[in-house]
Structure formats: C-alpha cells, structure tokens
C-alpha cells in the first residue's frame, strides 16, 4: 500500500467514525429528560430526581423529570418508546413496565424488549401490607377473617403492577376475595386508605414507611423473606400466617431503542456514579432499598429472568389478562 493510499484509507475511516466520536465527546450538551411512569411523590419519582441531581453534578447539564402517570404505567413507557434514541430521554421505571405488564394485559402499546435499550438496574425492594390505624385490623389474620366473612366487601388499592400482584397473590394464598381499586400510583391510593375509602394496600416501602412512622398507616406485614431493618417489629407475610409468601420489586433505567453503544455505555456510567452518591444512598437507606446496579447486558438478562418469574407469580395468583 502506498503512502497516498494509506492516507486516503485513514481519511475514509475518520469520516466514517466522525459522526459518532464528536457526538460522544460532546454528550450530553443539553438537558436530559427522565420520564417516570408514576406520579410525583412516588418512590420511582423520588429516585429519578435524586439520580438526576447526581448526573447534573457530573455533567453540569440539567436533568428534567417528567411524570407520565396512568394507564397502568403504559403512558410513560410508550412516551419513551416513541422518543429518539439519542441519549436525551431515559425511562426510570420498575418491573411493572418491563416484567409484569406483559403478563397482566393481552396487548401492550410498547414492546418491553424491542422498544428499549437497557442501561442499568437501580435497586430492589419489598412491599408492606398497610391498613388504616383507625380501622379494626391489627393483623393479617384479622384482615383474612373479615375477608372470608364478607367476600368482595373489602377493597384494596393498587397503584403499580407490583402493588396489585402482591395483593392478588395474598388473596390467592389466603383464599379470600377482596375487590381491586386501581390508582395511577401508590401515593393517591394510600391517601384514600388513610381516609377510610379502602381497607388495605400492599405498597412499596419507600412510599409507605414515612406514613407508618408518623402513625398514619398501620403495617401488618412485609412481603420479603426477612423483616425490614427499618420496621423490625413488623412480621413477614410468611410469619403472619400466609406460609410461603414472598414478593419483591425492582427499579431500572432504559433508553429508547437504537441508542448508540458509546452513549449507552456513558449513560450506564453516569447513572451508576449517581447511585453511589450520598443523596441516593440516603434515599435507599430511608426506604429500605437494596442497591443493585448492572451492566446493560446484565439488566437485559435480569429482565428476561424476572419476566419469567412474574409470569409464574401472576399465574399462581390466578390473575386473568385484561
């Protein structure tokens, strides 16, 4: 190869790579949008805002959190699925959109695999069964007895797929029928529970614990294998009499499909660095959450395994697809 040919080859390669390299060098050069498929004040929303601040500290670019609650979390997921894969739109979500919904509904307005680029898992957590402290239920056994005495007369709220499936699994394992009242997110459901309009909710610990600590909610049991360090006096569902019961949920970050690999890697680094910062770790500690971060490939594999797990749980709870 002559020197002229070699030079021309280098120019050709440089031109081919030129579109990607400057873009990564400049990324991000404008605000990043975090879409949350649940309402403001939800645990997903609080997590998104804390991570956003962490990313701003690293990049000096603002992160704008946009809540797209409703329609069983379809709205937020669909919004991101339709957005450009340029690194400026990120979905901060839970297993609701990416593991449970595909088994709860006959048709989704998005594909949880094909329409997204995995970035990283964020954390794992448990749920807690709560009731109105002014009400008659002081234990899971009390609630179960009342539900058996009046099938369909009691109601529970569900603001996420995790919240609903956890409640449906309890119904199935305890042999009771309680009516589901759906909400756009858990916070408004908990407010109705406090107001006496519901009998029970299975809510994520970050959302429920502050209300438990102030006496506005009474906890009956936690959904995990072990008791929560933040509520050590509250039994697990298994200890409370629903033998074999176990349920948890998780948070993760996704971008739209066709995200350039270099930007995918950069977002993974930015988000994981943000998760490690004190503000996010304090949020995790306050909500009883476990830090759980992954590579993009690790999230894809975890999501696939979780989808199978949630399918089994939903079948065990005898939930028919809507």
ABEGO torsion letter per residue (X at the ends): XBAAAAAAAAAAAAAAAAAAAAAAAAOBABBBBBBBABBBGBAAAAAAAAAAAAAAAAAGBBBBBBBBBEGGGAAAAAAAAABBBAGABBBBBBAAAAAAAAAABABBABBAAAABBBABBABBBBBBBBBBAABABABAAAAAAAAAABBGABBBBBABAAAAAAAAAAAAAAGBBBBBBBBABAAAAAAAAAAGABABBBBBAAAAAAAAAAGABBBABBABABBBAABAABBBAAAAGBBGBBBBBBBBBBBBBGBBAAAAAAAAAAAAAAAABAAAAAAAAAAGBBBBBBBAAAAAAAAAAAAAAAAAAAAAAGBBBX
